[in-house]
Amino acid sequence: SLDAGNGEKIPLLREVLDAVAGRAGLNIELKGEGTAALTAQVIGNYVMGQRLDYRHLIVSSFHHESLLEVARHDSKILLGVLLEKITEDHVRLAERTGAYSIHVDKKIVDGEIVADLHERGMKVFVYTVNHPQEVREMKRMGVDGIFTDYPEICLETGNNGGIGPKG
């Protein structure tokens, strides 16, 4: 019932999955409390109905308790821990959640952080990368994927497929 602007309605998760499943990977970011269980249930139903594969989505959040709740409902869902800064405590938290990936701001990531997280078995996705030179820098650092408002910048930099979820 919410208006995204100009009368455009915000789609339900089911509607997004119907439109995108099998055509692109998804990052489902949990923004509010009380969303984890229902999100896990919807994902589970799509996987059971063979309309979606666990490898094609990540559930992420700054609310780390929500990620733990998702894992309690369905341990096969890939989790992405959103962080504003990286400390050893944050990394241990990500390890405790069984995180597939850590999602960090481009302002705090560097090659050393990427290498350390890779050694710990986690993917590194960086937000919000909106300029071609930033895409090239992220690729040089070895990040596994980026979040951008302008997907076409990957084509501009010759990185179509060069940065993105792997495995």
C-alpha contacts under 8 A as a table, 3 or more apart, distances in Angstrom:
res1	aa1	res2	aa2	distance
1	S	9	K	6.66
1	S	10	I	7.49
2	L	9	K	5.91
2	L	10	I	6.06
3	D	6	N	7.48
3	D	7	G	5.70
3	D	8	E	5.68
3	D	9	K	4.90
3	D	10	I	6.39
4	A	7	G	6.86
4	A	8	E	5.30
4	A	9	K	5.56
4	A	10	I	5.72
5	G	8	E	5.55
5	G	9	K	7.75
11	P	14	R	7.96
11	P	15	E	5.86
11	P	16	V	6.42
12	L	15	E	5.17
12	L	16	V	6.46
13	L	16	V	5.09
13	L	17	L	6.15
13	L	42	V	7.95
14	R	17	L	5.11
14	R	18	D	6.10
14	R	42	V	7.17
15	E	18	D	5.05
15	E	19	A	6.23
16	V	19	A	5.13
16	V	20	V	5.98
16	V	21	A	7.85
17	L	20	V	5.21
17	L	21	A	5.03
18	D	21	A	5.88
20	V	23	R	5.34
20	V	24	A	5.98
20	V	25	G	7.96
21	A	24	A	6.55
21	A	25	G	7.67
21	A	51	R	6.55
21	A	52	L	5.70
21	A	56	H	7.94
22	G	25	G	7.63
22	G	51	R	7.29
22	G	52	L	6.38
22	G	53	D	7.90
22	G	56	H	7.50
24	A	56	H	7.21
25	G	56	H	4.64
25	G	57	L	5.45
25	G	165	P	7.98
26	L	56	H	6.32
26	L	57	L	4.55
26	L	58	I	6.35
27	N	57	L	5.66
27	N	58	I	4.85
27	N	59	V	5.86
27	N	60	S	6.81
28	I	57	L	7.24
28	I	58	I	6.11
28	I	59	V	4.72
28	I	60	S	6.08
29	E	59	V	5.77
29	E	60	S	4.66
29	E	61	S	5.33
30	L	33	E	7.92
30	L	35	T	6.58
30	L	36	A	7.07
30	L	59	V	7.11
30	L	60	S	6.18
30	L	61	S	5.10
30	L	62	F	7.90
30	L	63	H	7.60
30	L	66	S	7.56
31	K	35	T	7.92
31	K	61	S	6.57
31	K	62	F	7.66
31	K	63	H	7.54
32	G	35	T	6.16
33	E	36	A	7.49
33	E	63	H	7.97
33	E	66	S	7.13
34	G	37	A	7.13
34	G	38	L	7.98
34	G	66	S	7.84
35	T	38	L	5.75
35	T	39	T	6.04
35	T	66	S	7.62
36	A	39	T	5.19
36	A	40	A	6.14
36	A	66	S	5.50
36	A	67	L	7.05
36	A	69	E	6.07
36	A	70	V	5.23
37	A	40	A	5.19
37	A	41	Q	6.17
37	A	69	E	6.70
37	A	70	V	6.00
37	A	73	H	6.50
38	L	41	Q	4.95
38	L	42	V	6.15
39	T	42	V	5.19
39	T	43	I	6.18
39	T	70	V	7.68
40	A	43	I	5.16
40	A	44	G	6.00
40	A	70	V	5.69
40	A	73	H	6.30
40	A	74	D	6.33
40	A	77	I	7.70
41	Q	44	G	5.04
41	Q	45	N	6.18
41	Q	73	H	7.59
42	V	45	N	5.17
42	V	46	Y	6.40
43	I	46	Y	5.18
43	I	47	V	6.22
43	I	52	L	7.86
44	G	47	V	5.10
44	G	48	M	6.03
44	G	74	D	7.40
45	N	48	M	5.11
45	N	49	G	6.03
46	Y	49	G	5.01
46	Y	50	Q	6.21
46	Y	51	R	5.31
46	Y	52	L	5.43
47	V	50	Q	4.92
47	V	51	R	5.92
47	V	52	L	4.76
47	V	53	D	5.64
47	V	54	Y	6.96
48	M	51	R	7.67
49	G	52	L	7.60
50	Q	53	D	7.11
52	L	56	H	7.17
53	D	56	H	5.60
53	D	57	L	7.71
54	Y	57	L	5.99
54	Y	76	K	6.82
54	Y	77	I	5.94
54	Y	78	L	7.06
55	R	58	I	7.89
55	R	78	L	7.48
55	R	167	G	7.56
57	L	77	I	7.76
57	L	78	L	6.89
58	I	77	I	6.89
58	I	78	L	4.90
58	I	79	L	5.50
58	I	80	G	6.22
59	V	67	L	7.53
59	V	77	I	7.18
59	V	78	L	6.28
59	V	79	L	5.04
59	V	80	G	5.92
60	S	67	L	7.01
60	S	79	L	5.70
60	S	80	G	4.27
60	S	81	V	5.63
60	S	82	L	6.34
61	S	64	H	6.31
61	S	66	S	7.26
61	S	67	L	6.75
61	S	80	G	6.85
61	S	81	V	5.88
61	S	82	L	5.36
62	F	81	V	6.55
62	F	82	L	4.80
62	F	83	L	6.38
63	H	66	S	5.49
63	H	67	L	6.98
64	H	67	L	5.05
64	H	68	L	6.47
64	H	81	V	6.86
65	E	68	L	5.03
65	E	69	E	6.27
66	S	69	E	4.99
66	S	70	V	6.27
67	L	70	V	5.02
67	L	71	A	6.28
67	L	79	L	6.67
67	L	81	V	7.75
67	L	97	T	7.06
68	L	71	A	5.06
68	L	72	R	6.25
68	L	97	T	5.82
69	E	72	R	4.98
69	E	73	H	6.38
70	V	73	H	5.21
70	V	74	D	6.10
70	V	75	S	7.43
70	V	77	I	7.57
71	A	74	D	5.08
71	A	75	S	4.48
71	A	76	K	7.47
71	A	77	I	6.86
71	A	79	L	7.92
71	A	97	T	7.59
72	R	75	S	6.24
74	D	77	I	6.00
75	S	78	L	7.92
78	L	99	A	6.89
78	L	100	Y	5.62
79	L	97	T	7.81
79	L	98	G	7.31
79	L	99	A	4.84
79	L	100	Y	5.35
79	L	101	S	6.54
80	G	99	A	5.70
80	G	100	Y	5.96
80	G	101	S	4.64
80	G	102	I	5.34
80	G	103	H	6.35
81	V	94	A	6.14
81	V	99	A	6.52
81	V	101	S	6.41
81	V	102	I	4.81
81	V	103	H	5.90
82	L	102	I	6.03
82	L	103	H	4.65
82	L	104	V	6.15
83	L	86	I	6.67
83	L	90	H	7.66
83	L	102	I	7.18
83	L	103	H	6.13
83	L	104	V	5.28
83	L	105	D	7.47
84	E	104	V	6.21
84	E	105	D	6.32
85	K	104	V	7.23
85	K	105	D	7.81
85	K	108	I	6.71
86	I	90	H	5.90
86	I	91	V	6.93
86	I	108	I	7.75
87	T	90	H	5.11
87	T	91	V	6.39
88	E	91	V	5.09
88	E	92	R	6.14
89	D	92	R	5.08
89	D	93	L	6.14
90	H	93	L	5.01
90	H	94	A	6.29
91	V	94	A	5.01
91	V	95	E	6.22
92	R	95	E	4.95
92	R	96	R	6.06
93	L	96	R	4.97
93	L	97	T	6.29
94	A	97	T	5.21
94	A	98	G	6.39
94	A	99	A	5.31
94	A	102	I	7.29
95	E	98	G	5.09
95	E	99	A	5.94
96	R	99	A	7.56
99	A	102	I	7.19
99	A	122	M	7.01
100	Y	121	G	7.80
100	Y	122	M	5.42
100	Y	123	K	6.23
101	S	122	M	4.93
101	S	123	K	4.32
101	S	124	V	5.59
101	S	125	F	6.97
102	I	122	M	6.82
102	I	123	K	6.31
102	I	124	V	5.19
102	I	125	F	6.25
103	H	124	V	6.03
103	H	125	F	4.70
103	H	126	V	5.51
103	H	127	Y	7.01
104	V	108	I	7.13
104	V	109	V	6.85
104	V	124	V	7.56
104	V	125	F	6.48
104	V	126	V	4.99
104	V	127	Y	6.07
105	D	108	I	5.80
105	D	109	V	6.78
105	D	126	V	5.65
105	D	127	Y	4.95
105	D	128	T	6.65
106	K	109	V	5.50
106	K	126	V	5.59
106	K	127	Y	5.70
106	K	128	T	6.57
106	K	129	V	6.87
109	V	113	I	6.25
109	V	114	V	7.15
109	V	126	V	7.73
110	D	113	I	5.44
110	D	114	V	6.35
110	D	141	M	6.55
111	G	114	V	5.05
111	G	115	A	6.10
111	G	141	M	4.67
111	G	142	G	7.09
112	E	115	A	5.14
112	E	116	D	6.14
113	I	116	D	5.12
113	I	117	L	6.16
114	V	117	L	5.29
114	V	118	H	6.09
114	V	124	V	6.45
114	V	141	M	6.94
114	V	142	G	6.80
114	V	143	V	6.41
115	A	118	H	5.09
115	A	119	E	6.17
115	A	142	G	7.91
116	D	119	E	5.11
116	D	120	R	6.43
117	L	120	R	4.99
117	L	121	G	6.45
117	L	122	M	5.40
117	L	123	K	6.97
117	L	124	V	7.15
118	H	121	G	5.00
118	H	122	M	5.17
118	H	123	K	6.15
118	H	124	V	7.58
119	E	122	M	7.46
123	K	143	V	7.49
123	K	144	D	5.88
124	V	143	V	5.34
124	V	144	D	5.31
124	V	145	G	6.70
125	F	143	V	6.20
125	F	144	D	5.72
125	F	145	G	4.59
125	F	146	I	5.20
125	F	147	F	7.20
126	V	129	V	7.08
126	V	138	M	7.91
126	V	143	V	7.30
126	V	145	G	6.48
126	V	146	I	4.74
126	V	147	F	6.07
127	Y	146	I	5.92
127	Y	147	F	4.76
127	Y	148	T	6.68
128	T	146	I	7.18
128	T	147	F	5.27
128	T	148	T	5.17
128	T	149	D	7.30
129	V	134	E	6.05
129	V	135	V	6.49
129	V	146	I	6.41
129	V	147	F	6.06
129	V	148	T	4.98
129	V	149	D	7.64
130	N	134	E	7.06
130	N	135	V	7.69
130	N	148	T	5.40
130	N	149	D	6.22
130	N	150	Y	6.11
130	N	153	I	7.29
131	H	134	E	5.28
131	H	135	V	6.50
131	H	153	I	6.69
132	P	135	V	5.06
132	P	136	R	6.39
132	P	153	I	5.60
132	P	154	C	7.11
132	P	156	E	6.88
132	P	157	T	5.82
133	Q	136	R	5.11
133	Q	137	E	6.23
133	Q	157	T	7.98
134	E	137	E	4.96
134	E	138	M	6.11
135	V	138	M	5.17
135	V	139	K	6.21
135	V	146	I	7.88
135	V	153	I	7.69
135	V	154	C	6.94
135	V	157	T	7.28
136	R	139	K	5.13
136	R	140	R	6.17
136	R	157	T	7.00
137	E	140	R	5.00
137	E	141	M	6.28
138	M	141	M	5.10
138	M	142	G	6.37
138	M	143	V	5.71
138	M	146	I	7.90
139	K	142	G	5.06
139	K	143	V	5.94
139	K	162	G	7.66
139	K	163	I	6.57
140	R	143	V	7.88
143	V	146	I	7.64
143	V	163	I	7.38
144	D	163	I	5.95
144	D	164	G	5.60
144	D	165	P	6.00
144	D	166	K	6.92
145	G	163	I	5.05
145	G	164	G	3.98
145	G	165	P	5.70
146	I	163	I	7.01
146	I	164	G	6.60
148	T	151	P	6.03
150	Y	153	I	5.95
151	P	154	C	5.95
151	P	155	L	7.71
152	E	155	L	5.26
152	E	156	E	6.51
153	I	156	E	4.84
153	I	157	T	6.26
154	C	157	T	5.26
154	C	158	G	6.23
154	C	159	N	4.88
154	C	160	N	5.36
155	L	158	G	5.06
155	L	159	N	5.79
155	L	160	N	5.16
156	E	159	N	7.55
157	T	160	N	7.93
158	G	162	G	7.90
159	N	162	G	4.50
159	N	163	I	6.32
160	N	163	I	7.15
161	G	164	G	6.31
